Amino acid sequence: MKKILSILLSLALVVSLGALTAAPAAAVTVTLPTISPTSATYNLDAPAQVTTTITWNSATKINSIVDTEGGNLGADGAGNWTLVGTDLLVIETSYLGGVLT
């Protein structure tokens, strides 16, 4: 049985206030992060990790990860996800199997 899982990723943004203090009228441009792909097919009969690539833009860290089933994977991973290198987010099968069964 296959089930479609969409993963929503929330990333914390950090903006340097030093630039605003030095030039209060200066515009600050913030570019939101993106993930690709934003959804994956998870096969309950052949469990596998789900991966997505993060394009950080102005973001600097993961604030939280929420799936469309209402689960919160947490900001620190807690065994539910890992960040491989600087941009590959891996959602673990142990989490996926628990929320999709």
N, C-alpha and C positions, 0 to 999 in steps of 0.2 A: 504494500500500500504506500503510495506517495502522498506527501503533504507539502504544500507550498508554505514556506516560512519567510516572512519579511522581517528584516532587522532594521530597527531605527537606531541611529547612533547619535548621541549627544556629546559634543566636545566642548570643554571649557575654553574660553578665549581670555587671553591676557594682553592688555594694552599698556604700554609704558606711559606712566603719567609724567615722567620727566619731560617729555616733548611738549606736553600740554602746559606745564609750568613755565617753561622757557618761552613758549610762543602760544599763549592762550587762544589766539584767534586761528591757529592752524587747524586744518581739517585732518581728522584721523580716519583712515580708510581701513575697514575690517573686511576681509574676505572669508566667507564661511567655508568650513571644511566640507568635503564630499566623500562618499564611499562608493565603490563600484566592485561588484554589483550590489544593488540594494536589496535583492531577494535571492533565494536559492531554493532548489528542490531538495527536500530531505526524504530519503527512502527509509521507512521504518524496517524494511526487510534487509537492508544493507547499510547500516549506519556508517556515517563518515563525518569527519569534521567539515564545517562550513567556513570558507575563507572569504574575506573581502579586503580590498586595498583602500587605505585611507590616503586622501590628498589633504594634507594638513592646512594649507593656506595660512590664515592668521591664528589658527588654534595651536595649542601647545601640549595639551594632555587630554585624556579621556575623562569626562566627568561622569558619565553613566552610559550604559547600553541597555536598551529596552526592546523586547520583541513584541510582535503583534498579538501574542497570546496573553500579554499582560505581565510577563516575567521581567524582572530587573536583574540583569547579570552582574550588577555592581560596578563600582568605579575601580576597584583594585583587582578585578579578575576573579578572586576567590575560587580558583579552579574551574571557572566557567568559560574563561577566555584567556588568551595570551596574545601578546604583541610580539611578532617575530620580526627582528630587525627594527626598522623605524616606521614601516607602513603596512605590514601584513597582519590583519586581525584574524585570529583563528578562534571560532566558537567550538567548544569541545563537545564531543558526542555524549558525554555523561550528562551535560545540561540539556542538549537537544532531545535526547531520548526521554528524559524525565518530563519535559513540558509537552511533548507531542504525542505521548501515548495515552 
